[in-house]
Amino acid sequence: MDTLDTPDRHVLFLNWRDSDNPEGGGSEVYVERIAGELVTRGHRATLLCAAHSGAPAEEVTAAGVRIVRRGGRRTVYLFAALTYLAGWLGLGPLARRHSGRVDLLVDVCNGMPFFTPWYARRPVIALVHHVHREQWPVVLGARGARFGWWVESRLSVWTYRNCRYVTVSAATREELAQLGVAPERVTVVHNGTPELVRSAERSPEPSLVVLGRLVPHKRVEIALHTVAALVGRFPGLQLVVAGQGWWESQLRRLATELNIADRVRFAGFVSHQEKQELLSWAWLALTPSLKEGWGLTIVEAGAVGTPTVAFRDAGGVTESVVDGETGLLAHDEADFTARVEELLADSDHRRAMGTAARKHAAQFTWTASGERFAEVVAAVLPPAATTPTAAPATDCRRPGAVPARSWFHWRLRFRSTPPA
């Protein structure tokens, strides 16, 4: 479909974080890059997310994406609904006078969605990076995990039962199908590969790098245990952990307990240039994460010719890593260590994988991903209205159904109807 059929539409992305948030990661980068691509195609894009220290309440990025920050880590869902509804009353940052009435909502479902079909009068696209079945126990414990999984696997599926979905990998589309989401309603739009080039020489000694947030489900502990297991064979082995998060103190303590504190450097947050240099310097990138929708850091490493070792059952990494060609996928922790040892010991195999990883990463561009997402937007939105009173449509309906009316709409209508 020609995306020019829906010119100058206002797309509202709702996500719990933005990429500048200290806890932001690959999923936040994805949202902002896709939003920026929509802007280049003539749309307007706003990201509504949680506020965090050091960030303004509102700003416009270099890509032309407007960011509105309201609420906190847990209250952003409530503030998102209130901000959206206030916009319909002509109040707040989403009022027509500020950026035009919202035409489409992209509800980013990171386990806990925003439930926009409950109150939005516009089409909704559900954006799911991956299913969180394995992560709920790690994040919330046994009791909380049952509730979180019920929300994600039952309530969310019912709420978005008539919506279009976008996800970042075929693996996630298959997981959604297991929850009851028809595959034909799910479009795969891969991550693009960031603009990275080789900017440093390889380390003369064996070197590993882990990139990502320092939280339990990223399982950086496995990388530490791998170093402890291999340091006898590779005396000069080094590991750099780049990222920040509340789990860092636990990881530092473990490094000390394993007697490898002198071999592990916690680099904290790294800039784009520093990340480029680290990935160029390392012999291997490690992704021990429990689950990834895609694995953005894997293709980032591949872009500079660095192969990755990850886990076979970690979701979308089975697509970002071509097992045996651009990296290796392990079955369990012992196998993970063995795969790292194999590549550290075989320089020819490692270099060949690096070359293949660079070619693989080059296939994924943000331009192509943006075009694919824009096609979904064009398919969901009705033709541009010719009059300001044209009735809104919603994608969260079956074809031919009457346009949805939210509880909020009917409440206003009831109140404005004079008594007989």
SULFENSUL-V479587 format. One record per pair of residues at least 12 apart in sequence whose ideal C-beta (glycine too) atoms are under 6 Angstrom apart, sorted by the first residue. I is the first residue (numbers start at 1). J is the second residue. D is the distance in whole Angstrom. If there is no record, write none. Layout:
BEGIN
i,j,d
I,J,D
I,J,D
END
This chain:
BEGIN
i,j,d
1,375,6
1,378,5
1,379,6
3,41,6
3,374,4
3,375,6
3,378,5
5,378,6
6,378,5
6,381,5
7,42,5
8,42,6
9,43,5
9,103,4
10,44,5
10,100,5
10,102,5
10,103,5
11,38,6
11,43,6
11,45,5
11,104,5
12,46,5
12,102,5
12,105,5
13,31,5
13,35,6
13,47,5
13,106,5
14,48,5
14,80,5
14,107,6
14,114,5
15,31,5
15,49,5
15,108,4
16,50,6
16,76,5
16,110,6
17,49,6
17,50,6
18,49,5
18,67,6
19,32,5
20,55,6
21,52,5
22,244,6
25,213,5
26,296,4
27,129,5
30,191,6
31,108,6
33,366,5
34,373,5
35,65,5
36,63,3
36,65,5
37,370,2
39,64,4
41,374,5
45,65,5
46,66,5
47,65,6
47,67,5
48,68,5
48,80,5
49,69,6
50,71,6
50,72,6
50,73,6
50,76,4
51,69,4
55,69,6
57,69,5
68,93,5
70,83,5
77,114,6
80,114,5
81,119,6
85,408,6
102,122,6
104,122,6
104,123,5
104,381,6
105,120,5
105,122,6
105,124,5
106,125,5
106,127,5
107,124,6
107,126,5
108,127,5
109,126,6
109,128,5
111,132,4
111,152,5
113,156,5
115,159,6
117,159,6
117,396,5
119,406,5
119,408,5
121,392,5
121,406,6
121,409,6
122,392,6
123,380,5
123,394,5
123,395,4
124,163,5
124,396,5
125,164,5
125,166,6
126,160,5
126,163,5
126,165,5
127,166,5
128,167,5
129,168,6
129,293,3
130,172,5
130,291,6
130,293,4
130,315,5
131,175,4
132,152,6
134,290,5
134,291,5
135,217,5
135,291,6
136,148,4
136,149,5
138,216,5
138,217,5
153,179,5
157,179,5
157,180,5
162,396,5
162,397,5
162,398,6
163,395,6
163,396,5
164,185,6
164,380,6
164,395,5
165,185,6
165,186,4
166,187,5
166,189,5
166,376,6
167,186,6
167,188,6
168,190,6
168,191,6
168,293,5
168,294,4
169,293,6
169,294,5
169,316,3
169,319,5
170,188,6
171,315,5
171,316,5
171,318,6
172,293,5
173,186,5
173,188,6
187,376,5
189,369,5
189,372,5
189,373,5
190,364,5
190,369,6
191,294,5
191,296,5
192,364,5
192,365,5
192,366,3
192,369,5
193,299,5
193,303,5
193,361,5
193,364,5
194,300,6
196,276,5
196,300,6
196,303,4
196,304,5
198,280,5
198,304,5
199,276,5
199,277,5
199,280,5
200,277,4
200,280,4
200,281,5
203,281,5
205,236,3
206,234,4
206,237,5
206,283,6
206,344,5
207,238,5
207,282,5
207,283,5
208,239,5
208,282,6
208,284,5
208,286,6
209,240,5
209,278,5
209,282,4
209,285,5
210,223,5
210,241,5
210,286,5
211,242,5
211,297,4
212,243,5
213,243,5
213,245,5
214,243,5
214,245,3
214,247,5
214,248,5
215,245,5
215,247,5
216,247,6
217,290,5
218,289,5
219,288,4
219,290,6
220,251,5
221,254,6
222,288,4
222,333,6
223,286,5
223,288,5
224,254,5
224,255,6
226,337,5
226,340,5
227,239,5
227,260,5
228,258,4
228,260,5
229,337,5
230,341,6
234,344,6
238,263,6
239,264,5
240,265,5
240,267,6
240,278,6
241,266,5
242,267,4
242,270,5
242,278,6
244,268,5
244,269,5
279,301,5
279,304,5
279,306,5
280,304,5
282,306,6
284,343,6
285,301,4
285,306,5
285,308,4
286,309,6
287,308,6
287,310,4
289,314,6
291,314,6
291,315,5
292,314,6
292,315,5
292,316,5
292,317,5
293,316,5
294,316,4
294,320,6
295,316,6
295,317,4
295,320,4
298,320,4
298,321,6
299,320,5
299,361,4
302,326,6
302,357,3
302,358,6
302,360,6
302,361,4
303,361,4
305,354,4
305,358,5
306,354,6
307,327,4
307,353,4
307,354,5
307,357,5
308,321,6
308,327,4
309,328,5
309,339,5
309,340,5
310,329,6
311,330,6
312,329,4
312,331,6
322,360,6
325,356,5
326,353,6
326,356,5
326,357,4
326,360,5
380,395,4
391,403,6
END
